[in-house]
Amino acid sequence: MSVVTTKLLKGDLTTINVDAIVNAANSSLLGGGGVDGAIHKVGGPEILQACKIIIKEQGGCKTGEAVITTAGNLPAKKVIHTVGPIFEEDADVESQKHLLANCYLNSLRLAETHHLKSVSFPNISTGVYGFPKRLAAEVAIETVLNYQSTVVETVIFVCFDDENFQIYNNILK
């Protein structure tokens, strides 16, 4: 077992050439806005068709869980779809952090199962799901840095916006 190497990039997740990109999906797996919409748009209809098969078999994807599909037209080999928690101010923060950590853990486990050496993650749940960006970054980084694998070698955190990039950059220093 070895510790996974991490990298940080500012850019478009759909252009990253890795074994798997992680999609911040919704539980229906039918596409949406933000990262999810971009992945479905660039990846093409093959991804949606693969998601429909998963829906037929298991009825979608629960918060914190992950499923894997083809990457269609993306430069990646696979797309790992995970459903992040919708942040609620009144709810228990620790249980919400746990659900978010599960997104990263279950995605990494799925990558390992499918012998994928490099994985790129977006900033899960920090868009319309409203998870505080710094808190989400802390959960993501801690989860990945504590993950040990015999398969996954590299994790790239891909930040689309300057704010997330600066947060990740400061934490990773």
N, C-alpha and C positions, 0 to 999 in steps of 0.2 A: 504494500500500500504506500502511496506517496501523496503528498499535498499537491493540489491543483495549482498551476500557475495562473495568475490573473493579469489581465490587460484592460486598459480603459481607452475607449475611442469615442470621439464625438462624430456622429454621422447618421446615416440611414441604415437601419438594421437589414433591410432587404438587399443591400449591396455587399454584405459581408460574406466572404468565401470561407465557410466553416463546414464541419460535418452536420451541425444542426443549429438552427436558430430557434429561439423560444418565442412563441406567440403569446402575448397577453390577451387571451381569448375570453369570450363570455361563455356561460354555461351551455348555451344552445349550440356552440361551435359553428354557427352559420354565418360568421363574419359580422363585422360591426364597424366602428370608427377607429381612429387612432392607429396604433400598431397593427391591430387585427385587420382593419380595412386595408391598410397598405400591403400586408402580407398576402391577403386574398387577391388584391388587385394585381400585384406584380407576379405572384406565383401562378395565377390563372385558375381555371375551373377544376383542374385535377385535385387541388387542395380541398375545395368544397365537396367534390364527389367523395373523397376519402373521409371527410368529416361526416357526410351523410351515412356512410357505411357504419362508422362508429356510433352514430346516433341510433341507427337501427339495431345495433348489437347491444348497446348499453344505455341509450337514452341521454346522451350528452356527457358533460364532465362537471364534477362537483368542485366547489371552491377548495383550492389547495392541491387538487389532483392534477394529473397530466396524462395526455394521450399523444400518440405520434402518427404523423402522416408523411406522405411524399412531400417534396418541396416544389413540385411543379417546375415553373420557369425560374425559380430562385437559384442563385449560385450555390446555396447549401444543398446537402444531400437529403435532409429531413427537416420537418418542422415539428417541434414539440409544442403542443398547445396546453397552456395551464391557465386556470381561472383564479385570479387574485381576488382577495376580499374587498368588498366595498367598505371603506372606512366609515365608522359611525362614532361620532364624538361621545355619545352616551354609553357606548358598549365597552366591555373590558378590553383595554389596550393589549394586554398580554395575550389574550386568545386571538386577537386580530394579528398580532405579530407572529404568533405560532402558525396561523393559516398562511400568511405570506411566506414564512420560512419553508413551509411544506411545498409551496410552488417551486422554489429553488431546489429543494431536496428531491422531490419526486421527478422533476425534470432531469436532474443529474443522474438519478437512478435509472431512468428510462434511457438516457444516453448511454450509460454503462451497459445496460442490457442489450442494446443494439450496437455495441462496439464502436461508439462514436467518440473520437478523441478530442474534438474541439467543439465548443458550444458558445453561442453568443446570446446574451440576455438583454432585453429592454428594461426599462424602469417600471416593473410590474406594479399595477394598481395606483400609480401616481398621477394619472390623467383624470378622466371623468370619475374614476372610483375613489378619488379624493384622499388617498393615503398620504400623510405628510411626507414630503420628499426626503428630508433628512432621516426620519425614522425608517422609511422604506429602504434607503441606501444602507443604513446601518445593519438592518436585518439581512439584506442581500449579501453584503460583503462578509459579514460574520458567518453566515451559513455556508457560503462558498469557501471561505478560508479554512473553515473547520472540516470541510468534506475531504475525505481521503479516497482515492480510487486507484485501481490497477489499470483502468482503461482511459478515463477522461484525463487529459493532460493539460488542456488550456481552456479557461473561461474568459470570454471577452464581455465586459460590460459596455454596451453601446448606448450612449446618451444622445438623444435627438436635439435637446435644447441646452443652452449655456448653463442654466441654473443647476440642472441635474449633473452636468459634467463637472462643474465646480465643486458641488457637494461630494461626489464620488472621489474626485481628485484630492480634496482635503482629507477625507477619511482614509484613503489608501496611502497617504504619505507617511 
